[in-house]
Amino acid sequence: MIDNEAIDFLLRFLDVPSVSPLEGGDPAQTRRAQDLFAAFAESRGFEVSREVADPAAVLADPRTPVRVREQAGHGGWLSDQPVVAASIGDPDAGRTLVINAHVDTVSPHLPVSLHDGVIRARGAVDDKGPLVAALCGVAEAYLGDPDLARRVRTTVLSVPGEEGGAMGCYGTKPALEQRSRASLLVFAEPTGLLVHDTSFATMTLEVTMAAPDSTDDFPYENANATLVLGAVATGLASGLKDHVEGRNVRCCIAGLHTGTQHNRVYGSGRLLVNIAYCDSETAVAVQVRVEEILAATVARVKEEYGPSRFGRLWAGDLDSVLHWQWLKQGLPSLRNRSERYEALLAECGLDRLAGDQLGEAFTSDAIWGQDAADYTVICGPGGLDSHGAHTDGEYVTVGELDEYARRIALLVRRLADTAS
C-alpha cells in the first residue's frame, strides 16, 4: 500500500519545513505543505476542498490560547493555515469515517533521509507519516471495492495548528464544527497501533516581572526577578504536589528565564507553568488552587525579604511589577467509550489500550472530538517516545506505515459492513 510513489511523495512532503508559526515557522510553508498533500490526495482519487478558519470566530472564543489570538489578529495570517479535506465515498452514505492528522511540526526542521527502510525527519512519526499512510490505506480500500463508496464515506483531514500550544483551535476545531457527527473519528497520532480514547487538555500560566535591572555593585536598588520568580516556581511546586495527587493532573514547572550574566541583577523575567488535566471540574479546582498559591507566595516574599536591606526597596512594590495570566485555559478534554466500535477496531488489529488509560493518555487536538463522532479515538503507527517525536532522532519505518495503511483499509471495509 505504501508504494514507491507514496514514499517519494512522503519524502518531499517531509522536506517542506511546515514548522508551527507558534514555534517560529514561516506560515507560508504550511500552505505549501497543504498544497502538496491536496495534489497527492487528488491523484489517489479523493475529492479535495480547502477550508480556512474564520478569524472573527477564532478571536471570539475565550478558549483560544493567547498566542493564537495574537497571531490570528494579523490580517491574512490564517489564510496560510488552511485545512485540507480529502473525501471519498457517497455523501449520503449511512456510515462516515473521519481521519485527522496534523501537517504542522515542532521546531527545528530536520533533514530528511531514508536508509534501510527507516525514514528520519521532522514529522516522520508526528504526524506527516501517519497522515500519508492513512490516506493510502483509505484509497486502497475503495480501489478494491467499487461498491464501497455507496456504503461508507471517508474524509481525511490534514490540519494545521496542533503544535506550539495551538491545540487545534484554528485547525481541528473549526474543521469538525463544519461537519455532521461522524460514525468514527480517528486521530492518526503515534500510539503503537493501540487505541486511546482519552486525551488530556492543558492550561498554561505565565508569570512575568518587568522592572529595571541593576548590577552587582548596587544589587539592592531594583527588583530581583530571579529571586521572585524562583520563589513563585518553588511555591507552586510545593503547593501543587499534594493537591494534584490522585486527580490525574500533570504539572510541569517549565521555562524560567531572567538572564545569563553573573554580575547582574535582572529585574525582568518570565516563568511558564503547564498543567494537563482530564476533565473540566478538575481543571477549575486546580486553577483556583494555583491562584491561591500565587497570592500566598507574593505575600510570603514581601514578608520575608521586605524588612531586609536585600529586598526592602522592592518587596513592597511587587504588585506593580509582577503580573500573571492564563495563556491557555478552559479547553475541553476527551474521554469516551463504545463497546461497538472498540470491537470493530479490534477486528482490524487495533486494540484498545488495556485498563485505565489515564496514565498513558497524552495531550492532542483530539480534545475537540468528544461530541464530533459516536466514538473518537487516537491511533497511529510508531510511538511518541519510542520514535523520538519532538527530538532530533525522530523516525518511522516504511514497514510501520505500510502496516497502518493496511489496518486503515480494513477498518474502512469493516465499517461499511456495520449497521447504520
C-alpha positions in Angstrom: 0.0 0.0 0.0 2.9 2.3 0.7 4.3 2.0 -2.8 7.3 3.8 -4.2 5.2 6.7 -5.4 3.8 7.2 -1.9 7.3 7.0 -0.4 8.7 9.6 -2.9 5.8 11.9 -2.1 6.3 11.4 1.7 9.9 12.4 1.4 9.0 15.6 -0.5 6.2 16.3 2.0 8.6 15.9 4.9 11.1 18.2 3.3 8.7 21.1 3.5 9.6 23.0 6.8 6.0 23.3 8.0 7.1 24.3 11.5 4.2 25.8 13.5 4.2 29.6 13.3 3.9 29.5 17.1 7.3 27.9 17.1 8.9 30.4 14.7 7.9 28.7 11.4 7.1 30.5 8.2 3.3 30.5 7.9 3.5 30.2 4.1 5.2 26.8 4.5 2.1 25.3 6.0 0.1 26.3 2.8 2.9 24.9 0.7 2.7 21.5 2.5 -1.1 21.5 2.3 -1.0 22.2 -1.5 1.3 19.2 -1.9 -1.0 17.0 0.1 -4.0 18.1 -1.8 -2.4 17.3 -5.1 -1.4 13.8 -3.9 -4.9 13.1 -2.5 -6.4 14.1 -5.8 -4.1 11.7 -7.6 -5.4 8.9 -5.4 -9.0 9.5 -6.2 -10.1 11.9 -3.5 -12.3 15.0 -3.8 -10.4 17.8 -2.2 -11.5 21.0 -0.5 -9.7 23.7 1.4 -11.1 25.4 4.5 -9.8 28.4 6.4 -10.8 29.3 9.9 -12.8 32.4 10.4 -10.6 34.9 12.2 -13.6 36.5 14.0 -14.7 33.2 15.4 -11.1 32.3 16.5 -10.8 35.6 18.3 -14.2 35.5 19.8 -13.8 32.1 21.5 -12.4 32.6 25.1 -10.7 29.2 24.9 -8.4 30.3 22.1 -4.9 30.5 23.5 -3.3 33.9 23.8 -0.6 33.1 21.4 -3.1 32.0 18.7 -5.1 35.1 19.4 -2.1 37.3 18.9 -1.4 35.7 15.5 -5.0 35.5 14.3 -5.4 39.2 14.7 -2.9 39.8 12.0 -4.5 40.3 8.6 -4.3 37.3 6.4 -2.4 35.1 8.8 -5.0 32.4 8.9 -5.2 32.3 5.1 -1.8 30.5 5.1 -3.2 27.9 7.6 -5.8 26.0 5.6 -7.4 22.7 6.4 -7.3 20.2 3.5 -10.3 17.8 3.5 -9.8 14.8 1.2 -13.1 12.8 0.8 -14.1 9.7 -1.0 -17.5 7.9 -1.0 -21.1 8.9 -1.3 -22.0 12.0 0.8 -25.3 10.2 1.6 -23.7 7.0 2.8 -25.1 5.8 6.1 -21.7 5.5 7.8 -18.9 8.0 8.0 -15.3 7.7 8.9 -13.1 10.8 9.6 -9.3 10.5 10.0 -7.5 13.6 11.3 -3.7 14.3 11.3 -1.7 17.5 11.5 0.7 18.9 9.0 2.5 21.3 11.3 5.6 20.2 13.2 7.7 21.4 16.1 10.9 23.3 15.7 13.6 22.9 14.4 13.1 21.4 11.0 15.3 18.3 10.4 16.9 17.0 7.2 15.1 14.1 5.5 16.7 10.7 5.0 15.6 7.2 4.0 18.0 4.3 4.8 17.3 0.6 5.1 13.6 1.3 5.3 13.9 3.9 8.1 12.7 7.5 7.5 14.2 10.1 9.6 12.7 13.6 9.5 10.7 16.1 11.5 7.1 14.9 11.1 8.1 11.3 10.2 6.1 9.9 13.0 4.4 13.1 14.3 2.4 13.5 12.1 3.0 13.6 8.3 4.0 9.9 8.1 0.7 8.7 9.7 -1.3 11.1 7.6 0.1 9.8 4.3 -0.2 6.2 5.5 -3.9 6.7 6.4 -4.7 8.3 3.1 -3.0 5.4 1.2 -5.0 2.9 3.2 -8.3 4.6 2.6 -7.5 4.9 -1.2 -6.6 1.2 -1.3 -9.9 0.1 0.3 -12.1 2.0 -2.2 -9.9 0.8 -5.1 -10.5 -2.8 -4.3 -14.3 -2.5 -3.8 -16.2 -0.3 -6.3 -19.4 -0.6 -4.2 -17.7 0.6 -1.0 -18.4 4.3 -1.9 -22.1 3.7 -1.6 -21.9 2.3 1.9 -19.3 4.5 3.7 -17.8 7.9 3.2 -14.4 8.7 4.4 -12.7 12.1 4.9 -9.1 12.5 5.7 -8.4 15.9 7.3 -4.9 17.4 7.1 -5.0 20.1 9.7 -2.7 22.9 10.9 -2.4 24.2 14.4 -1.8 21.2 16.6 1.8 22.0 17.7 3.1 25.1 19.6 0.3 25.1 22.1 -2.3 25.9 19.4 -4.4 22.9 20.5 -6.3 22.7 17.2 -8.1 26.0 17.8 -7.7 27.1 14.1 -7.4 23.6 12.5 -9.2 20.6 14.0 -11.9 22.6 16.0 -13.4 24.6 13.1 -13.0 21.6 10.7 -15.0 19.3 13.0 -17.6 22.0 13.7 -18.3 22.3 9.9 -19.2 18.6 9.7 -22.0 16.4 10.7 -21.4 13.9 13.5 -19.2 11.0 12.2 -19.7 7.4 13.0 -16.0 7.0 13.9 -13.3 9.7 14.2 -9.6 8.6 14.3 -6.8 10.9 15.1 -3.7 9.4 13.4 -1.2 10.2 16.1 1.6 7.7 17.1 0.3 5.2 19.6 2.0 2.0 18.6 -1.3 1.0 16.9 -3.1 0.9 20.3 -6.4 2.7 20.6 -6.6 5.6 23.0 -10.0 7.1 23.7 -8.8 9.7 26.2 -6.8 12.9 25.6 -5.7 15.4 28.1 -6.1 19.2 27.7 -3.8 21.7 29.1 -3.8 25.2 30.7 -0.7 27.4 30.7 0.2 30.0 33.2 2.6 32.8 32.5 4.2 34.8 35.4 6.2 37.9 34.4 8.2 40.6 36.1 9.1 43.9 34.4 11.4 46.2 36.3 14.8 47.9 35.7 18.0 45.8 36.1 20.8 46.6 38.5 24.4 45.4 38.8 26.5 43.6 41.4 27.7 46.9 42.7 24.2 48.0 43.6 22.3 44.7 43.9 19.6 46.1 46.2 18.4 49.0 44.1 15.8 47.2 41.9 13.6 44.2 41.8 15.3 40.8 41.6 13.2 38.8 39.1 15.4 35.7 39.5 14.6 35.6 43.2 10.9 36.3 43.0 10.1 34.1 40.0 12.2 31.3 41.6 10.1 31.7 44.8 6.9 31.5 42.7 8.2 28.4 40.9 9.0 26.6 44.2 5.9 27.9 45.8 3.7 26.4 43.0 5.6 23.1 43.1 5.3 22.8 46.8 1.6 23.9 46.9 0.5 21.7 44.0 2.4 18.4 44.6 -0.2 17.1 47.1 -3.2 18.9 45.6 -2.8 17.1 42.2 -2.0 13.7 43.6 -4.8 11.3 42.6 -6.5 13.8 40.3 -4.9 12.7 37.1 -3.2 16.0 36.7 0.3 16.6 35.3 2.0 19.8 36.4 5.1 21.0 34.5 7.1 23.8 36.1 8.6 24.8 32.7 10.7 27.6 31.5 12.1 30.3 33.8 14.3 32.9 32.3 15.8 36.2 33.6 19.3 36.4 32.3 22.7 34.8 31.9 25.3 37.1 33.5 26.9 36.5 36.9 27.3 40.2 37.8 23.8 41.5 37.1 20.5 41.6 38.9 17.7 41.1 36.4 14.5 43.0 37.1 12.6 41.3 34.3 11.8 37.7 33.6 9.3 35.1 32.7 8.0 31.8 34.2 5.8 29.3 32.4 3.8 26.5 34.0 1.8 23.9 32.0 -0.9 21.8 33.6 -2.6 18.9 31.9 -5.9 17.6 33.1 -8.5 15.0 32.1 -11.8 16.8 33.0 -13.1 20.4 33.3 -14.1 20.0 37.0 -10.5 19.1 38.0 -9.2 21.9 35.8 -11.2 24.5 37.6 -10.2 23.2 41.0 -6.5 23.2 40.1 -6.8 26.7 38.6 -8.3 28.1 41.8 -5.5 26.4 43.8 -2.8 27.9 41.6 -4.2 31.4 42.1 -4.3 30.9 45.8 -0.7 29.8 45.8 0.3 32.8 43.7 -1.2 35.2 46.2 0.3 33.4 49.2 3.7 33.3 47.6 3.8 37.0 46.8 2.7 37.8 50.4 5.5 35.5 51.7 8.1 37.1 49.6 7.1 40.6 50.8 7.2 39.4 54.4 10.5 37.5 54.2 12.5 40.0 52.2 10.8 43.3 52.7 12.4 44.1 56.1 15.9 43.4 55.0 18.3 45.5 53.0 18.3 42.7 50.5 14.8 43.5 49.3 13.3 46.4 51.2 13.5 48.7 48.3 11.3 46.5 46.1 9.5 43.9 48.0 6.7 46.2 48.9 6.3 47.2 45.3 5.9 43.7 43.8 2.2 44.3 42.9 3.2 46.8 40.3 5.9 44.8 38.6 4.8 41.2 39.0 2.0 40.0 36.7 0.4 36.7 35.7 -2.1 35.5 33.1 -3.5 32.3 31.8 -2.2 31.9 28.2 -4.5 28.9 27.7 -7.5 27.8 29.8 -11.0 26.4 29.5 -10.2 23.7 26.9 -12.2 20.5 26.9 -10.7 17.0 27.2 -11.6 13.7 25.6 -13.0 10.7 27.5 -15.4 8.3 25.7 -16.1 4.6 25.3 -18.0 2.5 22.8 -18.2 -1.3 23.0 -19.5 -1.5 19.5 -16.6 0.5 17.9 -14.0 -0.9 20.2 -14.9 -4.4 18.9 -14.8 -3.1 15.3 -11.4 -1.6 15.8 -10.1 -4.8 17.5 -11.3 -6.8 14.4 -8.8 -4.7 12.4 -6.0 -5.4 14.8 -6.4 -2.0 16.6 -6.9 -3.0 20.2 -7.9 -0.5 22.9 -5.1 0.2 25.4 -5.8 -2.2 28.3 -7.2 -1.0 31.6 -7.3 2.6 32.8 -5.9 4.7 30.0 -5.3 7.9 32.0 -1.8 7.0 32.9 -0.9 6.7 29.2 -3.0 9.5 27.8 -1.3 12.5 26.2 -2.3 15.9 25.0 -3.5 16.4 21.5 -6.2 18.2 19.4 -8.4 15.1 19.8 -9.9 17.1 22.7 -12.3 18.6 20.1 -13.6 15.1 19.2 -15.7 14.5 22.3 -19.0 15.4 20.5 -17.9 15.1 16.9 -18.5 11.3 16.5 -20.1 8.3 18.0 -16.6 7.3 19.1 -13.4 9.2 18.9 -10.0 7.6 19.2 -6.3 8.3 18.8 -4.4 5.6 17.0 -1.4 5.6 14.7 1.9 3.9 13.9 5.1 4.3 16.0 5.3 6.0 19.4 5.8 9.5 20.7 8.6 8.4 23.0 9.9 5.3 21.3 10.2 7.0 17.9 11.7 10.3 19.1 8.8 12.6 18.3 9.8 16.2 19.0 13.5 15.2 19.2 16.4 15.2 16.8 16.1 11.4 16.5 12.5 11.3 15.1 11.9 8.4 12.8 9.4 5.9 11.5 9.9 2.8 9.3 8.2 2.2 6.0 7.0 -1.1 7.3 5.2 0.6 10.2 3.5 3.0 7.8 2.5 0.2 5.5 1.0 -1.9 8.4 -1.0 1.1 9.5 -2.3 1.7 6.0 -3.4 -1.9 5.7 -5.3 -1.7 9.0 -7.0 1.5 8.0 -8.1 -0.1 4.7 -9.6 -3.0 6.7 -11.3 -0.5 9.0 -13.0 1.2 6.1 -14.3 -2.1 4.8 -15.4 -3.3 8.3 -17.2 0.0 9.0 -19.0 -0.3 5.7 -20.4 -3.7 6.7 -21.8 -2.5 10.1 -25.4 -1.5 10.6 -26.1 2.2 10.4 
